[in-house]
Amino acid sequence: MTVSNLTKGLFAVSFIPVTLLSACGTATRDTGEPQAMTSQIAAFDCKAESDWFPQNQTPKPPFDDFKGNSNCAFHQWSWQAFLWLTQSVDGEPRFLSFESPAALYGDSDLGSGILPRMTKSSRPELVDEFLQAGTDGILTDQNGRSVYYSQYLDSTFAQFVTEHDLTDPTKLASFNPDTPFPNGAMELKASWKIVQPNEDTSRFFTMPATVTLLANRSGKIVIDPEKTEEVTLALVGLHIAGRVEGHPEMIWATFEHDENAPNVPADATAETVVSKEDWTFYEAGTTFGECNRNPSNSASRKLDERTQTLTPVTQVCRLFEFGNDPNDAVNDRKSIAKNDSNIHDLNLQVKQQLRTESSVWSNYFEVGAIWFLKGNDFKANESLADDDFLTGSLKLSNATIETFTQTQSTMNNCFRCHNTNQRFPPEVTMTPLPGLEVDISHILVNGYFRSQQ
């Protein structure tokens, strides 16, 4: 566990210094382990449930019987969901057996780029993207390779869409605007790094995959479906959105690998060196002003098709450690502090328990979660981005999935983009999508407009 950024500042904890090799082949770093963790847990206000462990027995998170009576309950749900989704089923994390959007639509064009090496014939293909949503940014790792993305839908989500025939654009457009997804529906998005030869991946979940290569076409970088490469992928991020009782907007939580990127100090200026250590997506000594730059529309963005390497490399920094701005003068600082404290407490407890199981999942942590103060505020065709509606991690971003939107006020939390407003098409010849509660899912929105192309 890398505690230099994950566990500083909120509690005074003694540490025993140790040294670990950075898992993605960067530099060594000094880190530490909490002493007397058992006694520490007793003092925490937000506690990991005992029945979550061992992880192979973690129960499914509550959906119909969710009791959202405290901030802690939402983060407990988020961690339980992560443990359950990554629980080994037939030798693989459970989430890999979920439906893909491409399979749901019966259209391989909805997801092309990353195809898993099948371990059983019933397993659907993974769907991927290489462009980050909303920015067309390409997260480029320290080796010059693009990060890839895949999406997953649980059976409740898939059955609801199938039963109502919502892959049909006409039926989606005429669907009852006030009908939300049912309790239990889950939508996931994962981010994957391509592993290089001789990289130490012992601290990552990895899987073999066939990756569709990138190509230069008409001044743009695109997927070339005719060319593929056999690679190993390392999981670096996971979004979890789940519909629970009383919250039709879903709980939106996100998790990352410990070694992804450093946290930006609250008082940082453009000249501040964010970290003196190497991270998976950050080079030691990089200043804050050089972090999270998106050259998507710049001539500096280049792809070498032969090596599949991109320039420039992205230097990633996590702007808000737990998805909240400590300098925020508008929102309730007491609530923010409690939210961040609860995440901190659960991260320490769960990771300690997983280490006793020698689990690779002990190397992942919750960045944060966001939801509505009142689920009945969730309505079709109304703005969901008003901070008066929201609570939890109000500026929540995953450093590997929303790298380039962390500082954009219009896209700096899940509900800025995932909302129920009327959706306007990317081309004037297409028909807009009315405001619906199910518009919260980009999978349905994207499928609607792609059907018109």
N, C-alpha and C positions, 0 to 999 in steps of 0.2 A: 504494500500500500504506500503510495506517495503521499505523505502527510504534510509536506512543506507548504502546499497550497490548500489542501482539502480540510485540514484540521486546525489551522492557525486562527487565532484571534477571538474565538468565541468562548473557549474555556481554557483555563490554565491547567495543562496536562504535562506531566513529566515524560521525557522521551529517552529511549536508549538509542544512541546513534548506531546505524548499520549502513552498509553500502550495497546497492543493488545495481545490476546492469540494466540500463534502459532497454525496454523490450523490443524496440524497433531499430536496434543497431546504432543508436546514437551514442551519447557519452554516459559515463557513470555519474551518479549523483548521490549525495548524502540524504538519507531519509531516516525515518524512525518508526518505532512501534509504541503505542501507548502502554504504560505500565499499569498493572492491576486493573485490567479492563473490567473484570467482574464487579469490582467495587464501584467503578465509574458508572456502569450501567444502572446501578441502583439509584443514582442521583439524577438520571435523565428524566425529563418530563414526558418525552415522546419515546415510547419503548417499542422495540421489535417484539412481535408476538412469539412466544415459545414454540407454537405449533408450526411455524415456518421452517423449523430445522429438525432433522437434516433436510437439505433442499429437495431430496428425492421424495419427500413427503409433504412439501408445501401445498396447502389446499388452494383450490381456485379462489381468486379474490372475490369478495362479495359484490354482487350486482343488484339483485332484487332486495336483499336485506342490508344494503349499505347504510350505515348510520353516519352521516356526515355532520356530526355535532361538534366538531373541533377542527382546527387547522391540521393537527396531528393526524386525524383520521384519513385525510386525503393523501398525505405522504406515506402513511402506512399502506393504504391501498396501492399506491404507486410502486412501492418496494415489493409488496406481495405479488403484484402483477408481474414485475420483472422476474422475480424468483420462479413463479409458475411458468412464465413464457419461456424461460431458459432451462427449465427442468428437462432432464434427459428422457426422451421417449423413443424407444427403439434406437438408441445410440445417438440421437440428434436432439438439439434444443426443440422444444415443442413448437415454437413459432415458425420453424422451417416447414412444418407440415400444413400450415395454413394456406388458404386459397390465395392466388395472385390475381390482381386486377385483369391481367390478360386472359387468364383462364375463365374468370367470371364473365367477361365479354365475349369469350370465344374468338378473340382477335389477337394474334401474336404481334400485330403492329403496335398494340398498346403498350407492349413491354418488350424491348429488344435490347440486347447488350450484354446481359450477364445471365448465363444459364448454368445452374448447378449440375454437377455430375450426379446423375440419379442413383440413389441407393435402393429405391423401390419404385416400381412402375406407377404407383398411385400418387406419387409426389408431384405436385404441379410445378411448372417452371416458375422461376423467380422473375419478377419484372424489375427493370432497372431504369435509372436515369443517370446521366453524368453531369447535367446542368443543375445547379441549385435553383429551387423554385423562386420565382419573383425577380431574379437578377440575371439569369443566364450565366452566372459565374461558375467557373470550373475550379474546384478545390484541387490544387496541385501539390502533391506531397514533396518531401525533401529529395526524393529520387526523380522527380519530374513526372510522375504518373498521376493520372486522374483518379480521384476517389469516385466510387460508383455507389448507386443507391437502389434499393429494392423495397417493395411494398407488400404487405400481407394483410389478409382479411380473415377474421375468424368465422366459424360456421354460422353464428347468429347474424352477423353482418351479411354474409353471402346469401343465406336463406331469405332474409328480409328483402334484399334486392331482387332475388329471383322470383319470390312469391308475388311481388308487386310489378315485376317486369320493368324495373327502373333502368335497365340498359337500353330500353327502347326510348329514344329521345322524345317522342310524342307523349308517351305515358309519363315520363319524368316531368315534362313541362306542365302536364295537367294534374299532377299528383297533389293531394291535399297539402297546402302549404304549412299547416299546423301539425302535421304528423311527423314526429321525430323518429330516430332510430330506436329500436327496442332495447330494454335493459339487456346487457351482455354483449352488445355489439362492440367489436374492437377493430381498430385500424392501426397498423404499425408501419414504420419506415425505418430502414436500417442503412447505415453508411459503412462502406467496406474499403479498406486499403489493400492494394496489391503488394504482396510480400515479395521482397527481393531475395535472390539466392544467398544463403548463409545468414539471413536475419534470424535473430533469436525471437521466436514467437511464443515462448513458453508461457507468457502472461496474457496471451490473447486467445479468444475463441477463433479458430481458423477453419476454413473448408476449401476443398478443391473446387474449381469452377472453370467453365469455358466463358471467356470474356470476348465480346464483340469489340473489334478495334475501332479506333477513331480515324477520321480522314478529313482532309481539307477539300471543301466543295464550295465554289463560288464565294470565296472569302469568309466562309464559316467553317467551324469545326463541328463535325457531325458523326453519327454512328455509321459505320460501313458494315451492313449485315452480311456481306459476302466474306468477311475476314474475321477469324477468331483466334484466340490464344488460350492455351491451357495455363492457368495460374493458381496460386493459393491466395485466398482472401482472408484478411483479418478484420473482425468486427471492431469498429471504432465508435459507433454511436447507435442508439436505438430510441426512436420516438414511440410512445405508447399513448393511444387515445382510447378511452373506454367509457361506455354509457352505463351509468349506475342510477339507481332509484333516486329521484329528486333532482337529477342533473342531466337533462336531455342535451345540454351543450357538450357533454362528455368531460371527463378529467383528462387533461393533456399533460403528460409527464415526459421527461427526457433524461436519458442516461448516456454517459460517455465512459471511455477508457481513461484510467488514471493518467496516462502519459501523453494525452493528446496535445495539450497546450497550457501555458501558464495563465494565471489570473492577472488582470491589469490592476495595479494599485489604485485606490480611490483618488489619490492626488496626482495621478500620472499626467504629464504633459507630452507633447509630441516627441520630445527629446529623451524621455524616460526610457532607460533600458528595462524591459519588462522582466527578463530573467537572465541570469548568468549561466544557465544550464540549457542543454539541448533537450527538446521535446520531440515527439513524433512529427508534429507539424510546425515546429518553431526552431530557428537556429539561435543559439546562445548569442546574446549581445544585441539582438534586434530591438530597435526602439519602437515605442507605441505608434509613432507616426508611420512606421513601415508595416504595421500589422493590418491584416484583413483587407488588403487592397484588391480590388476587382478590376482587372484589365480586359474585361469581356469585349468591350467595344473599342479597344485600343490596338494600334498596330504592333504594340509590344507583345501581344499574345500570339504565340507561334506554336505549331505542332510539327514535330519531326515524325512523319508517318513511319519511317523505317524503324526507329527506336521506340516509337510511341511515347516520346517524352515531350512535355510541354514546358514552355518558358513564358513568364517568370514563375518561379516557385512561390507558393503562397506561404507567408509567415502568419500563423494563426495565433491570436490571443483571445482569451475568454474575457469579455468586457465585464460581465457581472457574475460573480462566483456562484451564487444561488439564484440567479435570475432577478435580482433586485439591485437597484442603484442606491448605495449607502448615502449618496448626496441628495436623494430625492426629497425635495421640500414640499411636494404636493401631497403625497400619499402618507398614510399613517405610519410613522416610523416605528411605533411600538408593535404594530401588526407585522411589519416587515421584519423586524428583529426576531419576533417569535417564529415566523415562518422559516427564516434562515437557520435559527437555532434548532428547530425540529428536523430539518434536513440534515444538518450537521450531526445531531444525535443519532439518527437512524443510520446514516452512512457509517459511522464508527461501529455501531453495534452489529449491523448486518455483515460488514466486511470482516469483523473479528470472528463471527460465527462461521463464515464461509472459509476463512483461512484454516480453521480447525478441521475442515473437510478437504483441505488442499484443493479447493475449487478454483478454476480459472475465473469464475464470476466474481471472486473477491477483488479482482482488479478493475471493476467497474463501479461507478458511483452515480447517485441521483444528482443531477444539476438542479432540478426543481420541477414544480408542477403548477398549473394555473387552472382556475375554474370560476364559476359564477358564485357570487355571494348568495344569490337566490336563484334557484333553477327556474322559477316561474318568470324571471326576467328574460328568458330565452324565447324570442319570438321571430317569426319569419319576416324577412325584409326590413329588419331594424338593425342599426349599427350595434355590433357586439364588442366594439373596441373601446367603448367608454370605460375608463378606469373605475368609474363609480359602480359598475356592474361586477368588476373582477376582483379576485383576491388570490393570494398565494405568491407565486413568482411573477411579478407584473411585467418584467422585461426578459422573459424567458427565451433563451436561444440555445441551440446545440452548436458548439463550435465547429462541428464537422458537417452539419446539415444546413445551418443558417449563418455561415461564416460571414457573409457580406451584408447582412441586414441587421447586425447587432446595434448599429448606431442610427438606423433609419426609423424614425418615430412611426412611420406608416406600416412597418413590418417587424417591429421589435418584440412581438409576442404572438402566440398561436392565433389568437382571435382577431388580430389585424388582418390575417389572410383567410382563416377558416371562419366564415361567417355566413349569415343567411340572406345577405343582400342580393338583389337582382344582379345577375352576372351578364356582362356585356361581352360579345364575341371578339376574338382576335381579328376577324375579318368582317367588313361591313356587309358582306353578302349573307352572313349567318344570322340565325334567329337568336335573340337573347334568351337566357334562362330565367324564368320568374324567381322571385325570392321564395325559398323553401327552407324549412328546418333541416332537411337532408342535404342542403347545399353546404352544410358544415364539412362535408367530405369532398375533397378535391378529386377523388376518384370518380364520383358521379359527374361532377362539373366537367372534368377533362373528357370523360367519355362522351358526354352530351355534345361538346363542340367538335371532338374528333369525328363523330358520326356524320357531321355536316361537311367534312373536308373531302 
